[in-house]
Amino acid sequence: MSHVGAYVALMKLRVVELLLVTTLPALFMATYAQNHAHKFPPLGVTIATLIGGTLAAGASNAFNMVIEVESDRLMKRTSKRPLVSGEINEQQAVAFSLVITIISLLIFLIFTTVLATLLTLLAILFYVVGYTLWLKRRTSQNIVWGGIAGCMPVLIGWAAITNSLSLTAWLFFLLIFFWTPPHFWALAIKYKEDYAAAGIPMLPVVASIKSVQKQMWFHSICMVITSVLVLVSAHLPWWSYVITALLSIGFATQLFKISGLGSEAAALKLFHWSITYLSVYSLVLVIATVLAKHTAI
């Protein structure tokens, strides 16, 4: 890996992609909610929000790698990360994280709104301090509450347009809040031995597969309910409900398969389906908003 590539790896951009996927519909819906004559968010604000959001999430991930370098040494899945391999030292990683944090906040402050900037700072602090330093090693519900940081891009995108937050924005936030645990626990089932080796009490490490599945069902049902409520709040057309129903059926089908033997393979399929769910749902929100008639959101 090149030196530049090592810095890029610190940002975990593959994880950041999903955050951008949910930011985009927030930008579209907020724009239309603010002025029905405009169905596309301003290009400058959109670019600034996506770039600023990428840097903010990347900075959070880089800080996370610095804090968890010793844990990463113990996990096969993370054993090739740049700090573990020695391609970058901790001082360089911290400096890089601070620089892209500052750049991110400046981008939001200059090109978007004060509220979006403050929410971005809050998201970084919550992920680094709240989740990584405090929650992750103290509770098996770490990802439930730590996942709040991953819900913030929706609020940030909305605030970047309106400098305020609406009911639709908060419902979208809740959708991702409930989506995150089954998404992450599915991956944790696959890699529970890694987490156990690192002493991280992810739910699949400390609870039976039946208990994990039960909690995944609770969050998944809440996810589907809030998915529908977003559509209701945004007054989106009937076909968006049909697609959401189909996505939900697919999600439930995969979740049913997680029990007993073969749970790891089934969990990995659910993990990938959860990405499909959120990606397609976000695309539906964008298209439905663009095609929407002049109805209040």
RATA-V80968 format. One record per residue. N is the residue number from 1. RES is the residue in one small letter. PHI is phi as a letter, one per 30 degrees, with the letter a starting at -180 (999 if undefined). Layout:
n=N res=RES phi=PHI
n=N res=RES phi=PHI
This chain:
n=1 res=m phi=999
n=2 res=s phi=d
n=3 res=h phi=d
n=4 res=v phi=d
n=5 res=g phi=d
n=6 res=a phi=d
n=7 res=y phi=d
n=8 res=v phi=d
n=9 res=a phi=d
n=10 res=l phi=e
n=11 res=m phi=d
n=12 res=k phi=h
n=13 res=l phi=d
n=14 res=r phi=d
n=15 res=v phi=d
n=16 res=v phi=d
n=17 res=e phi=e
n=18 res=l phi=d
n=19 res=l phi=d
n=20 res=l phi=d
n=21 res=v phi=d
n=22 res=t phi=d
n=23 res=t phi=d
n=24 res=l phi=d
n=25 res=p phi=d
n=26 res=a phi=d
n=27 res=l phi=d
n=28 res=f phi=d
n=29 res=m phi=d
n=30 res=a phi=d
n=31 res=t phi=d
n=32 res=y phi=d
n=33 res=a phi=d
n=34 res=q phi=d
n=35 res=n phi=a
n=36 res=h phi=d
n=37 res=a phi=d
n=38 res=h phi=c
n=39 res=k phi=c
n=40 res=f phi=c
n=41 res=p phi=d
n=42 res=p phi=e
n=43 res=l phi=d
n=44 res=g phi=d
n=45 res=v phi=d
n=46 res=t phi=d
n=47 res=i phi=d
n=48 res=a phi=d
n=49 res=t phi=d
n=50 res=l phi=d
n=51 res=i phi=d
n=52 res=g phi=d
n=53 res=g phi=d
n=54 res=t phi=d
n=55 res=l phi=d
n=56 res=a phi=d
n=57 res=a phi=d
n=58 res=g phi=d
n=59 res=a phi=d
n=60 res=s phi=d
n=61 res=n phi=d
n=62 res=a phi=d
n=63 res=f phi=e
n=64 res=n phi=e
n=65 res=m phi=d
n=66 res=v phi=d
n=67 res=i phi=d
n=68 res=e phi=c
n=69 res=v phi=e
n=70 res=e phi=d
n=71 res=s phi=d
n=72 res=d phi=d
n=73 res=r phi=d
n=74 res=l phi=c
n=75 res=m phi=c
n=76 res=k phi=e
n=77 res=r phi=d
n=78 res=t phi=c
n=79 res=s phi=d
n=80 res=k phi=c
n=81 res=r phi=d
n=82 res=p phi=e
n=83 res=l phi=d
n=84 res=v phi=d
n=85 res=s phi=d
n=86 res=g phi=i
n=87 res=e phi=d
n=88 res=i phi=b
n=89 res=n phi=c
n=90 res=e phi=d
n=91 res=q phi=d
n=92 res=q phi=d
n=93 res=a phi=d
n=94 res=v phi=d
n=95 res=a phi=d
n=96 res=f phi=d
n=97 res=s phi=d
n=98 res=l phi=d
n=99 res=v phi=d
n=100 res=i phi=d
n=101 res=t phi=d
n=102 res=i phi=d
n=103 res=i phi=d
n=104 res=s phi=e
n=105 res=l phi=d
n=106 res=l phi=d
n=107 res=i phi=d
n=108 res=f phi=d
n=109 res=l phi=d
n=110 res=i phi=d
n=111 res=f phi=c
n=112 res=t phi=b
n=113 res=t phi=b
n=114 res=v phi=d
n=115 res=l phi=d
n=116 res=a phi=d
n=117 res=t phi=d
n=118 res=l phi=d
n=119 res=l phi=d
n=120 res=t phi=d
n=121 res=l phi=d
n=122 res=l phi=d
n=123 res=a phi=d
n=124 res=i phi=d
n=125 res=l phi=d
n=126 res=f phi=d
n=127 res=y phi=d
n=128 res=v phi=d
n=129 res=v phi=d
n=130 res=g phi=d
n=131 res=y phi=d
n=132 res=t phi=d
n=133 res=l phi=d
n=134 res=w phi=c
n=135 res=l phi=d
n=136 res=k phi=e
n=137 res=r phi=c
n=138 res=r phi=c
n=139 res=t phi=a
n=140 res=s phi=d
n=141 res=q phi=c
n=142 res=n phi=e
n=143 res=i phi=d
n=144 res=v phi=d
n=145 res=w phi=d
n=146 res=g phi=d
n=147 res=g phi=d
n=148 res=i phi=e
n=149 res=a phi=e
n=150 res=g phi=d
n=151 res=c phi=d
n=152 res=m phi=d
n=153 res=p phi=e
n=154 res=v phi=d
n=155 res=l phi=d
n=156 res=i phi=d
n=157 res=g phi=d
n=158 res=w phi=d
n=159 res=a phi=d
n=160 res=a phi=d
n=161 res=i phi=c
n=162 res=t phi=c
n=163 res=n phi=h
n=164 res=s phi=a
n=165 res=l phi=b
n=166 res=s phi=c
n=167 res=l phi=e
n=168 res=t phi=d
n=169 res=a phi=d
n=170 res=w phi=d
n=171 res=l phi=d
n=172 res=f phi=d
n=173 res=f phi=e
n=174 res=l phi=d
n=175 res=l phi=e
n=176 res=i phi=d
n=177 res=f phi=e
n=178 res=f phi=d
n=179 res=w phi=d
n=180 res=t phi=d
n=181 res=p phi=e
n=182 res=p phi=d
n=183 res=h phi=d
n=184 res=f phi=d
n=185 res=w phi=d
n=186 res=a phi=e
n=187 res=l phi=d
n=188 res=a phi=d
n=189 res=i phi=d
n=190 res=k phi=d
n=191 res=y phi=c
n=192 res=k phi=d
n=193 res=e phi=d
n=194 res=d phi=d
n=195 res=y phi=d
n=196 res=a phi=d
n=197 res=a phi=d
n=198 res=a phi=d
n=199 res=g phi=i
n=200 res=i phi=c
n=201 res=p phi=d
n=202 res=m phi=d
n=203 res=l phi=e
n=204 res=p phi=d
n=205 res=v phi=d
n=206 res=v phi=c
n=207 res=a phi=b
n=208 res=s phi=d
n=209 res=i phi=d
n=210 res=k phi=d
n=211 res=s phi=d
n=212 res=v phi=d
n=213 res=q phi=d
n=214 res=k phi=d
n=215 res=q phi=d
n=216 res=m phi=d
n=217 res=w phi=d
n=218 res=f phi=e
n=219 res=h phi=d
n=220 res=s phi=d
n=221 res=i phi=d
n=222 res=c phi=d
n=223 res=m phi=d
n=224 res=v phi=d
n=225 res=i phi=d
n=226 res=t phi=d
n=227 res=s phi=d
n=228 res=v phi=d
n=229 res=l phi=d
n=230 res=v phi=d
n=231 res=l phi=d
n=232 res=v phi=d
n=233 res=s phi=d
n=234 res=a phi=d
n=235 res=h phi=h
n=236 res=l phi=d
n=237 res=p phi=d
n=238 res=w phi=e
n=239 res=w phi=d
n=240 res=s phi=d
n=241 res=y phi=d
n=242 res=v phi=d
n=243 res=i phi=d
n=244 res=t phi=d
n=245 res=a phi=d
n=246 res=l phi=d
n=247 res=l phi=d
n=248 res=s phi=d
n=249 res=i phi=d
n=250 res=g phi=d
n=251 res=f phi=d
n=252 res=a phi=d
n=253 res=t phi=e
n=254 res=q phi=d
n=255 res=l phi=d
n=256 res=f phi=e
n=257 res=k phi=d
n=258 res=i phi=d
n=259 res=s phi=a
n=260 res=g phi=i
n=261 res=l phi=d
n=262 res=g phi=i
n=263 res=s phi=d
n=264 res=e phi=d
n=265 res=a phi=d
n=266 res=a phi=d
n=267 res=a phi=d
n=268 res=l phi=d
n=269 res=k phi=d
n=270 res=l phi=d
n=271 res=f phi=e
n=272 res=h phi=d
n=273 res=w phi=d
n=274 res=s phi=d
n=275 res=i phi=d
n=276 res=t phi=d
n=277 res=y phi=e
n=278 res=l phi=d
n=279 res=s phi=d
n=280 res=v phi=d
n=281 res=y phi=d
n=282 res=s phi=d
n=283 res=l phi=d
n=284 res=v phi=e
n=285 res=l phi=d
n=286 res=v phi=d
n=287 res=i phi=d
n=288 res=a phi=d
n=289 res=t phi=d
n=290 res=v phi=d
n=291 res=l phi=d
n=292 res=a phi=d
n=293 res=k phi=d
n=294 res=h phi=d
n=295 res=t phi=b
n=296 res=a phi=d
n=297 res=i phi=c
